[in-house]
Amino acid sequence: MKKNRVKKNNHNHNSFRVISIGFIILILTGALLLMLPISSQNRTVTSFKDTLFTAVSASCVTGLVVKDTATHWSLFGQVVILTMIQIGGMGVITIGLMITRLSGKRIGLGFRGMMQDSISAPQVGGILNLTKFILKMTALFELTGAALLYPIFCRDFGAIKGIWYSLFHSVSAFCNAGFDLMGVKEPFSSLTSYGDNVYVNTVIMLLIIIGGIGFLTWDDVIQHRHHFKKYRLQTKIVLFTTAVLLLLPAVFFFFAEYSDEPLKERILHSSFQSVTARTAGFNTADFSIMREPSAMLMTVLMLIGGCSGSTAGGMKTSTVAVLFLSALSVFRRKNDVECFNRRISADTIRTAGAILFMYISLFLSTGIAVSLIESLPLTSCLFETGSALGTAGLTVGITTSLSLPSHIILMILMFAGRVGGLTLIYAAFASNNDVSRLPQEKITVG
């Protein structure tokens, strides 16, 4: 039994390494392609530091940029960026498995195990069918989103250009990337020009939410339809937590911000900011004039992010839910952490606590570092580092003016936020399989 456990741990260790290396290869390839003169509008070579930042942001589906996507990059450069967004959103292992299947090669157990780790699947059995399902649903949602956006973008940009704009923004929204081509109206403006457009707001929000709830959630909902009791515990927690994190912040933003705007715009802006904050990266309002309480709530939402096994980054909604349930069980003096008539394992609770500690530590330490390096207000720097770590892509407008050391910090955070902090640690350190235990002694906490 011990040998089997060691073999399994080594397999997981190798899977996490492959996932990390896969993203690094994607980033470097994209950065080099973006350096080509054909990638820029003026046909000149873009510096490696700028292309690397763009490649990290696109591959890690973040949306922070140092060059306006519409005005700096040519059509070729935009295609490279969109390709990185698509691969980064679906996962390099998913794309690799798809290519392997198309080539007719046999997919071994090791590759299936890596796919399981990549999308947080509960078991390796049926992983190929699940992958096929993910690819089909991704294509369906992205093409549907593009078709829905086309009438508006065809009107604003013309028939041919409207097709590209519709596809680009649909993929970017579904993958929770936040890249946009609206710089032709005003550089770095995101979707502010459509802030009062109910139709565009609704389509973008639906794409963000669908992409952010996770592949396994789609599978569960489609299999069991409206039979909520038959859903996996993971799906129940994801749907309930997502609903809470969409509704409560929207109500807060409605009363805390946009009081000088008409009711329709006020509702739209409040709803959109609640949706986009958790890793989407688009914005329909200026965050630099947002009040500090609202900016802090946005930062918390960015750190939470989307759901496990989705196109989104962040700590994940299930992590926050498990921590909340764990605290609730302590307050109620219960031995077990329970939810929907099920008990959550101690390993899951420990992992959730480790993820929270890791994210908070990285968020605060890097925010303070950027503030010291740039001599900027700490709240603004924390907003940027929270955005990078949560792969949200929102900004208060300081990203383009930051120095190289701060850009390096943001790139590291984006990479860690998309690949996952624990994935990086597991990739670097093999599991310790020593089963011996030290004597236990209690300490006082709280």
C-alpha positions as a Markdown table, in Angstrom:
| # | Residue | x | y | z |
|---|---|---|---|---|
| 1 | Met | 0.0 | 0.0 | 0.0 |
| 2 | Lys | 2.8 | 2.4 | 0.9 |
| 3 | Lys | 4.5 | 1.9 | -2.5 |
| 4 | Asn | 1.2 | 2.6 | -4.3 |
| 5 | Arg | 0.8 | 5.8 | -2.3 |
| 6 | Val | 4.3 | 7.0 | -3.1 |
| 7 | Lys | 3.7 | 6.3 | -6.8 |
| 8 | Lys | 0.5 | 8.3 | -6.8 |
| 9 | Asn | 2.1 | 11.2 | -5.0 |
| 10 | Asn | 5.0 | 11.3 | -7.5 |
| 11 | His | 2.4 | 11.2 | -10.3 |
| 12 | Asn | 0.6 | 14.3 | -8.8 |
| 13 | His | 4.0 | 16.0 | -8.3 |
| 14 | Asn | 4.8 | 15.4 | -12.0 |
| 15 | Ser | 1.3 | 16.6 | -13.1 |
| 16 | Phe | 1.7 | 19.9 | -11.3 |
| 17 | Arg | 5.2 | 20.4 | -12.9 |
| 18 | Val | 3.8 | 19.7 | -16.4 |
| 19 | Ile | 0.9 | 22.2 | -15.9 |
| 20 | Ser | 3.4 | 24.9 | -14.7 |
| 21 | Ile | 5.9 | 24.3 | -17.5 |
| 22 | Gly | 3.1 | 24.2 | -20.0 |
| 23 | Phe | 2.0 | 27.7 | -19.0 |
| 24 | Ile | 5.6 | 28.9 | -19.1 |
| 25 | Ile | 6.1 | 27.6 | -22.6 |
| 26 | Leu | 2.8 | 29.2 | -23.7 |
| 27 | Ile | 3.9 | 32.6 | -22.2 |
| 28 | Leu | 7.4 | 32.6 | -23.8 |
| 29 | Thr | 6.1 | 31.5 | -27.2 |
| 30 | Gly | 3.5 | 34.3 | -27.1 |
| 31 | Ala | 6.0 | 36.9 | -26.0 |
| 32 | Leu | 8.4 | 36.1 | -28.8 |
| 33 | Leu | 5.6 | 36.1 | -31.4 |
| 34 | Leu | 4.4 | 39.5 | -30.1 |
| 35 | Met | 8.0 | 40.9 | -30.6 |
| 36 | Leu | 7.7 | 40.3 | -34.4 |
| 37 | Pro | 7.2 | 43.6 | -36.3 |
| 38 | Ile | 4.1 | 42.1 | -37.9 |
| 39 | Ser | 2.5 | 42.0 | -34.4 |
| 40 | Ser | 2.4 | 45.8 | -34.0 |
| 41 | Gln | 0.4 | 48.4 | -35.8 |
| 42 | Asn | 3.5 | 50.4 | -36.9 |
| 43 | Arg | 5.5 | 47.3 | -37.8 |
| 44 | Thr | 8.2 | 47.8 | -35.3 |
| 45 | Val | 9.7 | 45.5 | -32.6 |
| 46 | Thr | 7.9 | 45.8 | -29.3 |
| 47 | Ser | 10.3 | 45.4 | -26.3 |
| 48 | Phe | 10.5 | 42.0 | -24.6 |
| 49 | Lys | 9.4 | 43.4 | -21.3 |
| 50 | Asp | 6.2 | 44.7 | -22.8 |
| 51 | Thr | 5.5 | 41.6 | -24.8 |
| 52 | Leu | 6.3 | 39.3 | -21.8 |
| 53 | Phe | 3.9 | 41.3 | -19.6 |
| 54 | Thr | 1.2 | 41.1 | -22.3 |
| 55 | Ala | 1.8 | 37.3 | -22.8 |
| 56 | Val | 1.6 | 36.6 | -19.1 |
| 57 | Ser | -1.6 | 38.6 | -18.8 |
| 58 | Ala | -3.2 | 36.9 | -21.8 |
| 59 | Ser | -2.1 | 33.3 | -20.9 |
| 60 | Cys | -3.2 | 33.8 | -17.3 |
| 61 | Val | -6.5 | 35.4 | -18.5 |
| 62 | Thr | -5.9 | 38.5 | -16.4 |
| 63 | Gly | -6.4 | 41.6 | -18.6 |
| 64 | Leu | -3.8 | 44.0 | -17.2 |
| 65 | Val | -2.0 | 45.6 | -20.1 |
| 66 | Val | 0.9 | 48.0 | -20.7 |
| 67 | Lys | 0.0 | 48.6 | -24.4 |
| 68 | Asp | -3.6 | 49.2 | -25.6 |
| 69 | Thr | -4.7 | 46.1 | -27.4 |
| 70 | Ala | -6.6 | 47.8 | -30.1 |
| 71 | Thr | -4.2 | 50.6 | -31.0 |
| 72 | His | -0.8 | 49.0 | -30.5 |
| 73 | Trp | -1.2 | 45.5 | -31.7 |
| 74 | Ser | -2.0 | 44.6 | -35.3 |
| 75 | Leu | -4.6 | 42.0 | -36.4 |
| 76 | Phe | -1.8 | 39.3 | -36.2 |
| 77 | Gly | -0.9 | 40.5 | -32.7 |
| 78 | Gln | -4.5 | 40.4 | -31.6 |
| 79 | Val | -4.9 | 36.9 | -33.0 |
| 80 | Val | -1.8 | 35.8 | -30.9 |
| 81 | Ile | -3.3 | 37.4 | -27.8 |
| 82 | Leu | -6.7 | 35.8 | -28.4 |
| 83 | Thr | -5.0 | 32.4 | -28.9 |
| 84 | Met | -3.2 | 32.7 | -25.6 |
| 85 | Ile | -6.4 | 33.7 | -23.9 |
| 86 | Gln | -8.2 | 30.6 | -25.3 |
| 87 | Ile | -5.4 | 28.2 | -24.3 |
| 88 | Gly | -4.9 | 29.8 | -21.0 |
| 89 | Gly | -8.6 | 29.8 | -20.2 |
| 90 | Met | -9.2 | 26.2 | -21.1 |
| 91 | Gly | -5.9 | 25.0 | -19.8 |
| 92 | Val | -2.8 | 23.9 | -21.6 |
| 93 | Ile | -3.4 | 20.2 | -20.7 |
| 94 | Thr | -6.9 | 20.4 | -22.2 |
| 95 | Ile | -5.6 | 21.8 | -25.4 |
| 96 | Gly | -2.7 | 19.2 | -25.4 |
| 97 | Leu | -5.2 | 16.4 | -24.9 |
| 98 | Met | -7.3 | 17.7 | -27.7 |
| 99 | Ile | -4.3 | 17.8 | -30.1 |
| 100 | Thr | -3.3 | 14.3 | -29.1 |
| 101 | Arg | -6.8 | 12.9 | -29.8 |
| 102 | Leu | -6.9 | 14.6 | -33.2 |
| 103 | Ser | -3.6 | 13.2 | -34.1 |
| 104 | Gly | -4.9 | 9.7 | -33.4 |
| 105 | Lys | -2.4 | 8.9 | -30.7 |
| 106 | Arg | -3.3 | 6.8 | -27.7 |
| 107 | Ile | -3.9 | 8.7 | -24.5 |
| 108 | Gly | -2.2 | 7.0 | -21.6 |
| 109 | Leu | -3.2 | 6.9 | -17.9 |
| 110 | Gly | -0.5 | 9.5 | -17.0 |
| 111 | Phe | -2.0 | 12.1 | -19.5 |
| 112 | Arg | -5.5 | 11.4 | -18.1 |
| 113 | Gly | -4.2 | 12.0 | -14.6 |
| 114 | Met | -2.7 | 15.3 | -15.6 |
| 115 | Met | -6.1 | 16.3 | -17.1 |
| 116 | Gln | -7.8 | 15.4 | -13.9 |
| 117 | Asp | -5.4 | 17.6 | -11.9 |
| 118 | Ser | -5.8 | 20.4 | -14.5 |
| 119 | Ile | -9.6 | 20.7 | -14.3 |
| 120 | Ser | -9.9 | 19.5 | -10.7 |
| 121 | Ala | -12.0 | 16.5 | -11.7 |
| 122 | Pro | -13.1 | 14.2 | -8.9 |
| 123 | Gln | -11.9 | 11.0 | -10.7 |
| 124 | Val | -9.8 | 10.0 | -13.7 |
| 125 | Gly | -12.6 | 7.7 | -15.1 |
| 126 | Gly | -14.5 | 9.3 | -17.9 |
| 127 | Ile | -12.0 | 12.1 | -18.3 |
| 128 | Leu | -11.9 | 11.9 | -22.1 |
| 129 | Asn | -15.7 | 12.2 | -22.4 |
| 130 | Leu | -15.5 | 15.2 | -20.0 |
| 131 | Thr | -12.8 | 16.8 | -22.1 |
| 132 | Lys | -14.9 | 16.4 | -25.2 |
| 133 | Phe | -17.8 | 17.9 | -23.3 |
| 134 | Ile | -15.7 | 20.9 | -22.2 |
| 135 | Leu | -14.5 | 21.6 | -25.8 |
| 136 | Lys | -18.0 | 21.4 | -27.2 |
| 137 | Met | -19.6 | 23.6 | -24.6 |
| 138 | Thr | -16.8 | 26.2 | -24.8 |
| 139 | Ala | -17.3 | 26.4 | -28.6 |
| 140 | Leu | -21.1 | 26.7 | -28.1 |
| 141 | Phe | -21.0 | 29.4 | -25.6 |
| 142 | Glu | -18.3 | 31.5 | -27.3 |
| 143 | Leu | -19.9 | 31.3 | -30.7 |
| 144 | Thr | -23.3 | 32.1 | -29.3 |
| 145 | Gly | -21.9 | 35.0 | -27.4 |
| 146 | Ala | -20.2 | 36.3 | -30.6 |
| 147 | Ala | -23.5 | 35.9 | -32.5 |
| 148 | Leu | -25.4 | 37.9 | -29.9 |
| 149 | Leu | -22.7 | 40.7 | -29.8 |
| 150 | Tyr | -22.5 | 40.9 | -33.6 |
| 151 | Pro | -25.5 | 43.2 | -34.3 |
| 152 | Ile | -24.1 | 45.9 | -31.9 |
| 153 | Phe | -20.5 | 45.6 | -33.1 |
| 154 | Cys | -21.6 | 45.4 | -36.8 |
| 155 | Arg | -23.5 | 48.7 | -36.3 |
| 156 | Asp | -20.5 | 50.4 | -34.6 |
| 157 | Phe | -17.5 | 48.9 | -36.5 |
| 158 | Gly | -18.8 | 47.6 | -39.8 |
| 159 | Ala | -19.8 | 44.1 | -41.0 |
| 160 | Ile | -16.3 | 42.6 | -41.4 |
| 161 | Lys | -14.6 | 44.2 | -38.4 |
| 162 | Gly | -17.8 | 43.5 | -36.3 |
| 163 | Ile | -17.2 | 39.8 | -36.8 |
| 164 | Trp | -13.7 | 40.0 | -35.3 |
| 165 | Tyr | -14.8 | 42.3 | -32.5 |
| 166 | Ser | -17.7 | 40.0 | -31.6 |
| 167 | Leu | -15.5 | 36.9 | -31.5 |
| 168 | Phe | -12.7 | 38.6 | -29.6 |
| 169 | His | -14.9 | 40.0 | -26.8 |
| 170 | Ser | -17.0 | 36.8 | -26.5 |
| 171 | Val | -13.9 | 34.6 | -26.0 |
| 172 | Ser | -12.3 | 37.2 | -23.7 |
| 173 | Ala | -15.5 | 37.4 | -21.6 |
| 174 | Phe | -16.0 | 33.6 | -21.5 |
| 175 | Cys | -12.4 | 33.0 | -20.5 |
| 176 | Asn | -12.7 | 35.8 | -17.9 |
| 177 | Ala | -9.7 | 37.5 | -19.5 |
| 178 | Gly | -10.8 | 41.2 | -19.8 |
| 179 | Phe | -8.9 | 42.1 | -22.9 |
| 180 | Asp | -10.8 | 44.4 | -25.2 |
| 181 | Leu | -10.5 | 46.3 | -28.5 |
| 182 | Met | -12.4 | 49.4 | -27.5 |
| 183 | Gly | -9.2 | 51.5 | -27.6 |
| 184 | Val | -10.2 | 52.6 | -31.0 |
| 185 | Lys | -12.7 | 54.8 | -29.2 |
| 186 | Glu | -10.4 | 55.8 | -26.4 |
| 187 | Pro | -7.2 | 53.9 | -25.3 |
| 188 | Phe | -7.6 | 51.7 | -22.2 |
| 189 | Ser | -11.3 | 52.5 | -22.0 |
| 190 | Ser | -12.6 | 48.9 | -21.8 |
| 191 | Leu | -16.4 | 48.8 | -22.1 |
| 192 | Thr | -17.1 | 52.3 | -20.6 |
| 193 | Ser | -18.7 | 53.4 | -23.9 |
| 194 | Tyr | -21.3 | 50.6 | -23.5 |
| 195 | Gly | -21.9 | 51.4 | -19.8 |
| 196 | Asp | -25.6 | 52.3 | -20.4 |
| 197 | Asn | -26.2 | 49.5 | -23.0 |
| 198 | Val | -28.4 | 46.9 | -21.3 |
| 199 | Tyr | -28.0 | 44.4 | -24.2 |
| 200 | Val | -24.1 | 44.4 | -24.3 |
| 201 | Asn | -23.9 | 44.4 | -20.5 |
| 202 | Thr | -26.2 | 41.4 | -20.2 |
| 203 | Val | -24.4 | 39.3 | -22.8 |
| 204 | Ile | -20.9 | 40.0 | -21.4 |
| 205 | Met | -22.1 | 39.3 | -17.8 |
| 206 | Leu | -23.7 | 36.0 | -18.8 |
| 207 | Leu | -20.5 | 34.9 | -20.6 |
| 208 | Ile | -18.4 | 35.9 | -17.6 |
| 209 | Ile | -20.6 | 34.0 | -15.2 |
| 210 | Ile | -20.9 | 30.9 | -17.3 |
| 211 | Gly | -17.2 | 30.7 | -17.9 |
| 212 | Gly | -16.5 | 31.3 | -14.2 |
| 213 | Ile | -18.7 | 28.6 | -12.6 |
| 214 | Gly | -16.6 | 25.8 | -13.8 |
| 215 | Phe | -16.6 | 22.9 | -16.3 |
| 216 | Leu | -17.8 | 20.3 | -13.7 |
| 217 | Thr | -20.7 | 22.5 | -12.7 |
| 218 | Trp | -21.9 | 22.6 | -16.3 |
| 219 | Asp | -21.7 | 18.9 | -16.5 |
| 220 | Asp | -23.6 | 18.4 | -13.3 |
| 221 | Val | -26.4 | 20.9 | -14.2 |
| 222 | Ile | -26.8 | 19.5 | -17.7 |
| 223 | Gln | -27.0 | 15.9 | -16.4 |
| 224 | His | -29.5 | 16.5 | -13.6 |
| 225 | Arg | -31.3 | 19.6 | -14.9 |
| 226 | His | -33.5 | 21.1 | -12.2 |
| 227 | His | -33.0 | 18.2 | -9.7 |
| 228 | Phe | -30.9 | 20.2 | -7.2 |
| 229 | Lys | -30.7 | 17.3 | -4.7 |
| 230 | Lys | -28.9 | 15.2 | -7.2 |
| 231 | Tyr | -26.1 | 17.7 | -7.7 |
| 232 | Arg | -22.6 | 17.0 | -6.3 |
| 233 | Leu | -21.8 | 18.9 | -3.1 |
| 234 | Gln | -19.2 | 20.9 | -5.1 |
| 235 | Thr | -21.9 | 22.1 | -7.6 |
| 236 | Lys | -24.3 | 23.0 | -4.8 |
| 237 | Ile | -21.6 | 25.1 | -3.0 |
| 238 | Val | -20.5 | 26.7 | -6.3 |
| 239 | Leu | -24.0 | 27.8 | -7.3 |
| 240 | Phe | -25.0 | 29.0 | -3.8 |
| 241 | Thr | -21.8 | 30.9 | -3.2 |
| 242 | Thr | -21.7 | 32.4 | -6.6 |
| 243 | Ala | -25.3 | 33.7 | -6.2 |
| 244 | Val | -24.4 | 35.3 | -2.9 |
| 245 | Leu | -21.2 | 36.9 | -4.3 |
| 246 | Leu | -23.2 | 38.3 | -7.2 |
| 247 | Leu | -26.2 | 39.7 | -5.3 |
| 248 | Leu | -24.7 | 41.2 | -2.1 |
| 249 | Pro | -21.9 | 43.2 | -3.7 |
| 250 | Ala | -24.3 | 44.5 | -6.4 |
| 251 | Val | -26.6 | 45.8 | -3.6 |
| 252 | Phe | -23.6 | 47.4 | -1.8 |
| 253 | Phe | -22.4 | 49.1 | -5.0 |
| 254 | Phe | -25.9 | 50.3 | -5.7 |
| 255 | Phe | -26.1 | 52.2 | -2.4 |
| 256 | Ala | -22.5 | 53.2 | -2.1 |
| 257 | Glu | -21.7 | 54.3 | -5.7 |
| 258 | Tyr | -23.3 | 55.9 | -8.7 |
| 259 | Ser | -25.9 | 57.9 | -6.7 |
| 260 | Asp | -25.8 | 60.7 | -9.3 |
| 261 | Glu | -26.7 | 58.5 | -12.2 |
| 262 | Pro | -30.2 | 57.5 | -13.5 |
| 263 | Leu | -31.7 | 54.4 | -12.1 |
| 264 | Lys | -31.1 | 52.2 | -15.2 |
| 265 | Glu | -27.3 | 53.1 | -15.3 |
| 266 | Arg | -27.0 | 52.7 | -11.6 |
| 267 | Ile | -28.4 | 49.2 | -11.7 |
| 268 | Leu | -26.3 | 48.3 | -14.7 |
| 269 | His | -23.1 | 49.6 | -13.2 |
| 270 | Ser | -23.7 | 48.0 | -9.8 |
| 271 | Ser | -24.5 | 44.6 | -11.4 |
| 272 | Phe | -21.6 | 44.7 | -13.8 |
| 273 | Gln | -19.0 | 45.6 | -11.2 |
| 274 | Ser | -20.2 | 42.8 | -9.0 |
| 275 | Val | -19.8 | 40.3 | -11.9 |
| 276 | Thr | -16.6 | 41.6 | -13.4 |
| 277 | Ala | -14.7 | 41.9 | -10.1 |
| 278 | Arg | -14.2 | 38.2 | -9.7 |
| 279 | Thr | -11.5 | 37.8 | -12.4 |
| 280 | Ala | -13.3 | 39.1 | -15.5 |
| 281 | Gly | -11.3 | 42.3 | -16.0 |
| 282 | Phe | -13.8 | 44.4 | -18.0 |
| 283 | Asn | -15.1 | 47.6 | -16.6 |
| 284 | Thr | -17.9 | 50.0 | -17.4 |
| 285 | Ala | -17.0 | 52.6 | -14.8 |
| 286 | Asp | -13.9 | 54.5 | -13.7 |
| 287 | Phe | -12.4 | 52.7 | -10.7 |
| 288 | Ser | -10.0 | 55.5 | -9.9 |
| 289 | Ile | -12.9 | 57.6 | -8.6 |
| 290 | Met | -14.5 | 54.8 | -6.6 |
| 291 | Arg | -14.7 | 55.3 | -2.8 |
| 292 | Glu | -12.3 | 53.4 | -0.6 |
| 293 | Pro | -14.9 | 51.0 | 0.9 |
| 294 | Ser | -16.0 | 50.0 | -2.6 |
| 295 | Ala | -12.4 | 49.7 | -3.8 |
| 296 | Met | -11.7 | 47.4 | -0.8 |
| 297 | Leu | -14.7 | 45.3 | -1.5 |
| 298 | Met | -13.6 | 45.0 | -5.2 |
| 299 | Thr | -10.2 | 43.9 | -4.0 |
| 300 | Val | -11.7 | 41.2 | -1.8 |
| 301 | Leu | -13.9 | 40.0 | -4.7 |
| 302 | Met | -10.9 | 39.9 | -7.0 |
| 303 | Leu | -9.0 | 37.7 | -4.5 |
| 304 | Ile | -11.9 | 35.3 | -4.2 |
| 305 | Gly | -12.1 | 34.9 | -8.0 |
| 306 | Gly | -14.2 | 32.3 | -9.8 |
| 307 | Cys | -14.8 | 28.6 | -9.2 |
| 308 | Ser | -12.5 | 25.6 | -9.3 |
| 309 | Gly | -12.0 | 24.0 | -12.7 |
| 310 | Ser | -13.2 | 27.1 | -14.5 |
| 311 | Thr | -11.6 | 29.7 | -16.8 |
| 312 | Ala | -11.3 | 32.0 | -13.8 |
| 313 | Gly | -8.5 | 32.5 | -11.2 |
| 314 | Gly | -8.4 | 33.6 | -7.6 |
| 315 | Met | -8.7 | 31.6 | -4.3 |
| 316 | Lys | -12.0 | 30.2 | -5.7 |
| 317 | Thr | -15.5 | 30.4 | -4.3 |
| 318 | Ser | -15.4 | 26.9 | -2.8 |
| 319 | Thr | -12.3 | 27.8 | -0.8 |
| 320 | Val | -14.1 | 30.7 | 0.8 |
| 321 | Ala | -17.3 | 28.7 | 1.4 |
| 322 | Val | -15.3 | 25.9 | 3.1 |
| 323 | Leu | -13.5 | 28.4 | 5.4 |
| 324 | Phe | -16.9 | 30.1 | 6.2 |
| 325 | Leu | -18.5 | 26.7 | 7.0 |
| 326 | Ser | -15.4 | 25.8 | 9.1 |
| 327 | Ala | -15.7 | 29.0 | 11.2 |
| 328 | Leu | -19.4 | 28.4 | 11.6 |
| 329 | Ser | -18.9 | 24.9 | 12.9 |
| 330 | Val | -16.4 | 26.3 | 15.5 |
| 331 | Phe | -19.0 | 29.0 | 16.5 |
| 332 | Arg | -21.6 | 26.3 | 16.9 |
| 333 | Arg | -19.2 | 24.0 | 18.7 |
| 334 | Lys | -19.7 | 21.2 | 16.3 |
| 335 | Asn | -17.0 | 18.6 | 15.6 |
| 336 | Asp | -17.7 | 18.3 | 11.9 |
| 337 | Val | -17.9 | 20.8 | 9.1 |
| 338 | Glu | -21.3 | 20.2 | 7.4 |
| 339 | Cys | -23.1 | 21.5 | 4.3 |
| 340 | Phe | -26.2 | 20.2 | 2.5 |
| 341 | Asn | -26.3 | 17.2 | 4.7 |
| 342 | Arg | -22.7 | 16.2 | 3.9 |
| 343 | Arg | -19.5 | 16.3 | 5.9 |
| 344 | Ile | -16.5 | 18.1 | 4.5 |
| 345 | Ser | -13.1 | 16.3 | 5.1 |
| 346 | Ala | -10.4 | 17.7 | 7.3 |
| 347 | Asp | -7.9 | 17.6 | 4.4 |
| 348 | Thr | -10.2 | 19.9 | 2.4 |
| 349 | Ile | -10.4 | 22.4 | 5.3 |
| 350 | Arg | -6.6 | 22.4 | 5.8 |
| 351 | Thr | -6.0 | 23.0 | 2.1 |
| 352 | Ala | -8.5 | 25.9 | 2.1 |
| 353 | Gly | -6.7 | 27.4 | 5.1 |
| 354 | Ala | -3.4 | 27.1 | 3.4 |
| 355 | Ile | -4.7 | 28.7 | 0.2 |
| 356 | Leu | -6.1 | 31.7 | 2.2 |
| 357 | Phe | -2.9 | 32.2 | 4.1 |
| 358 | Met | -0.9 | 32.0 | 0.8 |
| 359 | Tyr | -3.1 | 34.5 | -1.0 |
| 360 | Ile | -3.3 | 37.0 | 1.8 |
| 361 | Ser | 0.5 | 36.8 | 2.4 |
| 362 | Leu | 1.3 | 37.4 | -1.3 |
| 363 | Phe | -1.4 | 40.1 | -1.7 |
| 364 | Leu | -0.2 | 42.2 | 1.3 |
| 365 | Ser | 3.6 | 41.7 | 0.9 |
| 366 | Thr | 3.6 | 42.5 | -2.8 |
| 367 | Gly | 1.2 | 45.4 | -2.4 |
| 368 | Ile | 3.5 | 47.0 | 0.2 |
| 369 | Ala | 6.5 | 46.3 | -2.0 |
| 370 | Val | 5.0 | 48.0 | -5.0 |
| 371 | Ser | 3.9 | 51.0 | -2.8 |
| 372 | Leu | 7.5 | 51.4 | -1.5 |
| 373 | Ile | 9.0 | 51.0 | -5.0 |
| 374 | Glu | 6.6 | 53.4 | -6.7 |
| 375 | Ser | 5.9 | 55.8 | -3.8 |
| 376 | Leu | 2.2 | 55.4 | -4.5 |
| 377 | Pro | -0.8 | 55.1 | -2.1 |
| 378 | Leu | -1.0 | 51.6 | -0.5 |
| 379 | Thr | -4.7 | 51.2 | -1.3 |
| 380 | Ser | -4.0 | 51.7 | -5.1 |
| 381 | Cys | -1.1 | 49.3 | -5.0 |
| 382 | Leu | -3.1 | 46.7 | -3.1 |
| 383 | Phe | -5.9 | 47.0 | -5.7 |
| 384 | Glu | -3.3 | 46.3 | -8.5 |
| 385 | Thr | -1.7 | 43.3 | -6.7 |
| 386 | Gly | -5.1 | 41.9 | -5.8 |
| 387 | Ser | -6.2 | 42.3 | -9.4 |
| 388 | Ala | -3.0 | 40.5 | -10.6 |
| 389 | Leu | -3.2 | 37.7 | -8.0 |
| 390 | Gly | -6.9 | 37.1 | -8.6 |
| 391 | Thr | -6.3 | 37.4 | -12.4 |
| 392 | Ala | -9.0 | 40.0 | -12.5 |
| 393 | Gly | -7.3 | 42.6 | -14.7 |
| 394 | Leu | -9.0 | 45.6 | -13.2 |
| 395 | Thr | -6.9 | 48.7 | -12.5 |
| 396 | Val | -7.1 | 52.1 | -11.0 |
| 397 | Gly | -5.0 | 53.4 | -13.9 |
| 398 | Ile | -1.4 | 52.9 | -12.5 |
| 399 | Thr | -0.3 | 49.7 | -14.4 |
| 400 | Thr | 1.1 | 51.5 | -17.4 |
| 401 | Ser | 3.2 | 53.9 | -15.3 |
| 402 | Leu | 4.8 | 51.3 | -13.0 |
| 403 | Ser | 8.5 | 50.5 | -13.2 |
| 404 | Leu | 10.0 | 47.2 | -14.3 |
| 405 | Pro | 10.4 | 45.8 | -10.8 |
| 406 | Ser | 6.7 | 46.3 | -10.1 |
| 407 | His | 5.8 | 44.8 | -13.5 |
| 408 | Ile | 7.8 | 41.7 | -12.6 |
| 409 | Ile | 5.9 | 41.5 | -9.3 |
| 410 | Leu | 2.6 | 41.7 | -11.1 |
| 411 | Met | 3.7 | 39.0 | -13.7 |
| 412 | Ile | 4.7 | 36.6 | -10.9 |
| 413 | Leu | 1.3 | 37.2 | -9.2 |
| 414 | Met | -0.6 | 36.7 | -12.4 |
| 415 | Phe | 1.2 | 33.4 | -13.1 |
| 416 | Ala | 0.6 | 32.2 | -9.5 |
| 417 | Gly | -3.0 | 33.3 | -9.6 |
| 418 | Arg | -3.8 | 31.3 | -12.8 |
| 419 | Val | -1.7 | 28.2 | -12.3 |
| 420 | Gly | -2.5 | 28.2 | -8.6 |
| 421 | Gly | -0.2 | 28.8 | -5.6 |
| 422 | Leu | -0.5 | 25.3 | -4.3 |
| 423 | Thr | 0.2 | 23.9 | -7.8 |
| 424 | Leu | 3.5 | 25.8 | -7.9 |
| 425 | Ile | 4.5 | 24.5 | -4.4 |
| 426 | Tyr | 3.5 | 21.0 | -5.3 |
| 427 | Ala | 5.5 | 21.3 | -8.5 |
| 428 | Ala | 8.6 | 22.4 | -6.6 |
| 429 | Phe | 8.5 | 20.0 | -3.7 |
| 430 | Ala | 7.7 | 16.3 | -3.8 |
| 431 | Ser | 5.3 | 14.9 | -1.2 |
| 432 | Asn | 6.7 | 13.7 | 2.1 |
| 433 | Asn | 5.4 | 10.2 | 2.6 |
| 434 | Asp | 6.8 | 9.6 | 6.1 |
| 435 | Val | 3.9 | 8.2 | 8.1 |
| 436 | Ser | 5.5 | 8.6 | 11.5 |
| 437 | Arg | 3.8 | 11.1 | 13.8 |
| 438 | Leu | 5.1 | 13.3 | 16.6 |
| 439 | Pro | 3.5 | 13.6 | 20.1 |
| 440 | Gln | 0.5 | 15.9 | 20.2 |
| 441 | Glu | 0.3 | 18.9 | 22.5 |
| 442 | Lys | -2.5 | 21.5 | 22.7 |
| 443 | Ile | -1.9 | 25.2 | 22.4 |
| 444 | Thr | -4.3 | 28.1 | 23.1 |
| 445 | Val | -5.6 | 30.1 | 20.1 |
| 446 | Gly | -8.0 | 33.0 | 19.8 |
